[in-house]
Amino acid sequence: MPTPENSRPDHRAALGAFGERVAVRALADAGLLVLDRNWRCRDGELDLVARDGDALVFCEVKTRTGTGFGHAVEAVTPAKRRRLRLLARSWLAAHDHHAPDLRFDVVGVHVPRSGPVRVTHLRNAF
């Protein structure tokens, strides 16, 4: 029988997958076209890559159930930003997409125990 300790990664993965689905819907509702989801290479993973008019958007999704450790969008640290820039270069090298503008967005998804899910979309987050 699973214990809370070893069921937690499954819960976190399910929460993250849910948050990404919510983020995709929010981005689409805002007029962005999602080009790629969960793209992986040896250096890590990009959550979402989208097009917003002339901009190619690399989007990090952070999902939280509470704010005890701060808002979800605050979890994108300087080290994470560096990694996302590296991953964006790798994605561009692997794909034939060109855009005059590149942008890094963060989507925070707050899933409270009760009440509606709240989405915060920070354009040009860094």
N, C-alpha and C positions, 0 to 999 in steps of 0.2 A: 504494500500500500504506500502511495507517495506521501512524503512528509511535506509540510509547508516549505521547508528549505529547498527540496529538489523539485517542487512543482512551481516555484517562483519563476524560473527561467521560461517555462511554458507560458505563464501568465504575462510576463513581460513581452515575449514574442507576439502573443496574441494581441496585447494592447498596442504594440508598435504597428502591427499589420492593420489593425482597425484604424489607428491614427493616420496611416498613410492612405487608406481608402477615403477617409474623411477629407484629407488634404487634396487628393486628386479631384474629388467632387468640388471642393471650394475653389481650386484653381480653374477648373473647367467652367464653373459658374462665373468666374471673374474674366473669362474670355481667353485663358491660356490653353494651348494645345500641349498635352503631355506626350512627349516623344519617347521617354524611357523611364522605367521604374526598377529600382533595386539593381542598378548596373554595377557589376563587380569587376575588379581587376586585382592584381597582386597587392596593390597599395591600399585597398579598402573598397568601400561601397558608396555610391551616390544614391540617395533616396529617390529623387525625381529630377528629370531634365525636361524642360518645357520650352515652348516658344511663345513669346508675348510680343506680337507685332514683329519689329525688327530685332528684338532682343532674344538671345538664347539664355535661358534661366536655369541655373543649377540651384536646386532647392533642398534644404535640409529640413526634415520633419522631426519635431520633438513632441512626444505625447506624454502627458502626465495625468494622474488621477487627483493630485492635490498640489498645493503651492507651498508646502512646508519647506521645500528645498529651493524655493524661488519659482518664478514663472518658467515654463518650458523653453521659451526663446532665449532665456538667460543661460541655458546649458551649452550654448555654442561658444566654446572657449577660444582664445587665440590659437591654441594648438589645433583645435578642430577646424578653424578657419584656414590655417595653413594646409592641412590635409585636404580640405575641400578644393582649394585652389589647385593642388597637385592632381587630384582626381579629375577635375575639370579639364586640365591639360591632357590627361590620359584619354578621357572620353573624346575630346576633340580630335586627337590623333587617330582614334579608332573609328571615327564616324565621318561621313561626308556631309556635315551640316556646317553652313557658314552663316554668320550673322554679323552685322556691323557693330552690335552691342552685346556685351556679356554682362550678366547680372547674377548676384548671389542673393537668394531670398531665404528666409526662414519661416516655416509655418509651425506655430505652436498649437497643439490640440489639447484642450483641457477636458477630461472626461470625469466629471464629479460623480460621487456615489448616487446623487439624486439631482435631477434637473437636466437641462439641456447641455449638450456638448458645445463648447465655445472654441472658436477658431480665430487665431490671430495671424495675419499674413503680413510679415515685414518685408517690403520690397527694398532692394538695395541694402540689405541688412549689414553688409560689410564690403 
